[in-house]
Amino acid sequence: MKMLSPIVGAWYKDLQTQALFEVIDWDPGNFTIETQYLDGEVAEYDLDAWREMELQEAEAPEDWRAAFELDDDDLVDPDLPMHPEDWASPVNSIEPDAMYGVEDY
């Protein structure tokens, strides 16, 4: 079986344990690969251990966010400014003549 290179963001299946995991970090300087399993567990492997694993490339499971109790509402950051539908309107680029609270009187 050919050895698969660790690619950050790629999903793999360990054929010995049937576990799905994602590579979340690959440090070629230290030869370490950090992975996160579907249940949220994080593991770190050195390159020799990675080479010994029987791996297969896998698709990200549909419910990969389930372990983190995330849903689509979590994708919206409430701290980001809300833009109206016409945020690119040229009227929005007009600056006011005065900036209240900033100018010296």
HUQUI-V285777 format. One record per helix or strand of 2 or more residues. SS is the DSSP state (@ for helix, = for strand). FROM is the first residue (numbers start at 1). TO is the last residue. Records with the same first field share a line. If there is no record, write none. Layout:
SS=FROM-TO ; FROM-TO
This chain:
==11-14 ; 19-27 ; 32-37 ; 42-46 ; 55-58
@=47-52 ; 66-68 ; 72-75 ; 90-93
